[in-house]
Amino acid sequence: MVIEIKKKFPPEKATYNVENLTPSREQLLVLYPDITSCQGCNICTKSCPQDIEVLRYMTAALCGEITEVAQRSFECMMCRLCAAKCPAGLPPYYIAVLCRRLRGRYLLPRAQHLVARVAEIEQGKFDAELEDLKKIEESELRRCLRELNTEA
Amino acid sequence: MYPPELKQSVVQIQVGRDKRLKEDCPSLAEGDKTDLLEKYHPNYVVQGLRKIRVGPNKGMRAPKELADLLEGHSRVDPEVMEIGAVDYDVDVLVLGGGGAGAAAAILAQENGANVLLATKLRLCDANTLIAQGGIQAADKPDDSPIIHYLDTMRGGNFSNVPDLVEALVRDAPAMIQWLESLGCTFDKEADGTMCTDGAEGLSRKRLHTAGDYIGAEIMRTLGDEVLNRGITVLEYSPALELIMDDKGQVAGALLMNLETNEVSLVRAKTTVLATGGGGQLYYQGFPSTNHYGATADGLVLAYRVGAELLFIDTIQYYPTSVVYPKDMVGQLVMEKVRGLGAKLVNARGEQFICSRETEDVVTAAIIRECQRGLGVKTETEMQGVWLDTPMIELLHGAGTIQQNLAAMYLQFKRVDIDITKEPILVYPALHYQNGGIKIDAQGATTVANLYAAGEVSGGVHGRNKLKGNALLDILVYGRRAGKAAAQRARETQLGKLTWEHVKRWQGKLKKARLQKRPVSPQLLPDYARHSKVMTPDWQRRYRFELRKERVLPRLQPVDTKYIEVILNNILDAKVPPVARMRLLSSGFSTDHKLDIMEDVTGSRTCLGCGNCNDICPLIAREPSRRERTEERTSMALETILVGEDCDRCQACVLVCPQVNVTIKQYIVNRRAVETMSRLDSRIGDDQTPDLDLFVEETIAL
């Protein structure tokens, strides 16, 4: 038996600017080099109150499968129990959140209609109409709503 | 599993199920609806509300529980409390670690301010995390901010503040874009088009979702971003009182660390309140769907420095929350369940309301059934009506529930209730505080240098919030308040800090003869999720300890002699390990005989992590002790008994994440001393110590 003092808890979080990252295995290893020291004891999975297969996604993280990590960890509530129990002192929940953010920013396609609408708003397309709406009375607003529903 | 008396009712309503499948419940006429609401909806119940008797909103109606706290005594005694050294000197202080707080902190830092974020619990521990529905934004081609504006006004019964609604709908698409660029996942088509849902009161499909975890996804991302930017975060540090300077500006706050009870003074040029609502105050005895920290602290803090409040008499009730089993009380049952075809049924097995009615009408109808004796009573004297989930399977075929309501199916499965065969007992619960602190479109309150954002603010939603606008509100106004606070901080010169405003407040209380009011802000709610689950004795016990007198928090360290007595007492108790740990971490017990331990018990609740049971050598030796359950909730773990066979190894105390560090240090130190002395005594006998044997013995210890 080996008796060892628990490493620092909560484990340290790598700080990064999500704009300067690349969605790759190397990136994960640069930010969290310790993930290679996972012992595969599976206590993280056993401790998870959300029934997430933590070890599975940690293994996927080692292989750089960012989408897999993001999907498997999607129900994570950041309760930190996995990290509290990890004998290697790893923070699985931080690795999961990093992968989810990498996927959200780099791997999923951007919504084009969103870009168009934000541009429209910046150009002031709705300004005049909103100004008018702010001034009108309740009965008038009700009339607008009725018209809207008949259109639809 | 349902107990026999409920089981009987389950069988009763099973009989009419086939008939109910075919019958269609007609929707109510407009007049009947108003009648029903005025008679039964809790917002119209006069006995639940009263006029506030002091302060800027004197004469305005508020829920009784909230009014008591608003009229409460300060936790700071201005006569005794001196303003000493400033512990933190920052530009912007953000109070609250939820979505609004995180967004405000990020934006304030982006605008060049030095930011401190203080939160009562942990960063991300907030109602945002448990929001499921979605976030509104008019970004589809068939939609526009104009329609979003109209919908929001109608939802709020046209009482919303127009400027606030305008900012809300105008910023909405940019918020989604901001989240997207931060790496938030949304449900999308293959080409990136957002999948959007519709909801009650929305003219277009506008709810952006991420499975059932939209709130969690937003909160996790924002929380991560706060840490990445190196913003200082103080956890377990609620504000006791806002401090002002001699020019009448808000100038920071007095914080208290819940773990060490130390107070620290923060001087900040501007302060952003993002402390959320007050669902955990159990207005009129209703259960609550809210997070543990929702005790309306922000309203109290702001009210005491003279900020005006708006619409605080309107609370949003969620029509369906779990009533049985006891440890799930208050948990929200999604609208989707009714949408899939589950009908609401009273004790006689009759449908009493059309499930397409609006939330407030359904709420009033459920209360009516219970008041006229057609509700189903549980052992804790709570009432509810059945939400007939098996109908979903009959309508859409077997397997529909597991596919569409996976999380809920699992949660009930754990307590032996199969919702594909048995219905759920539900009752309305407190859900959202529609009103709050009056703000302008930049998030500024009526007091200089004080900003507010999120549920704590009022006016955006008028008298009723529309689904999906709350998540939007925290982002739009969190960002606006953060930015405005950072800009304002640049041009602010603070004067001398003072407690004069507290003195004036206490004077006003005295003048209005309101000495018998509680101490506020409340900080921690009563332990259970519902007032009826608790006996009055518990209520008294679990109000935060400062409730008794108006004194400053205790600072003296705990006497070690005392710890020994307490540890022995607790380990003597014939209760499961988890109950013992609860005694140590929060003082919570079922027999309430714990006055002796007040000095060592903390204020941290059981997480239900089960560490105490996992480490226990006795349970490991005799696995039969745990056969009864594999469930990991605080209540379920209690079925694992150790009782008097306990080895007294104290390992459970060491592994509990919630127990006070002082106690753990004491145990570790004492063990070290004992071991050393034994080793020492052997060497003294001129024997060579057998190290292997020694290590074995130490482990056995």
Interface residues (C-beta under 8 A of the other chain):
Chain A: M1 I3 K13 T15 Y16 N17 V18 E19 S47 P49 D51 A70 F74 E75 C76 M77 M78 C79 L81 A84 K85 Y94 V97 L98 R100 R101 L102 R103 G104 R105 L108 P109 R110 A111 Q112 H113 L114 V115 A116 R117 V118 I121 F126 E129 L130 L133 K134 E138 L141 R142 C144 L145 L148 N149 A152
Chain B: C124 L129 A138 D139 K140 P141 S144 P145 I146 I147 Y149 L150 D151 M153 R154 F158 P162 D163 E166 V169 R170 P173 A174 I176 Q177 E180 S181 L182 G183 C184 T185 F186 K188 A190 D191 G192 T193 M194 S203 R204 G211 Y213 A216 E217 R220 T221 G223 D224 E225 L227 N228 R229 G230 A407 L410 L607 G608 C609 G610 N611 R632 P657 I699
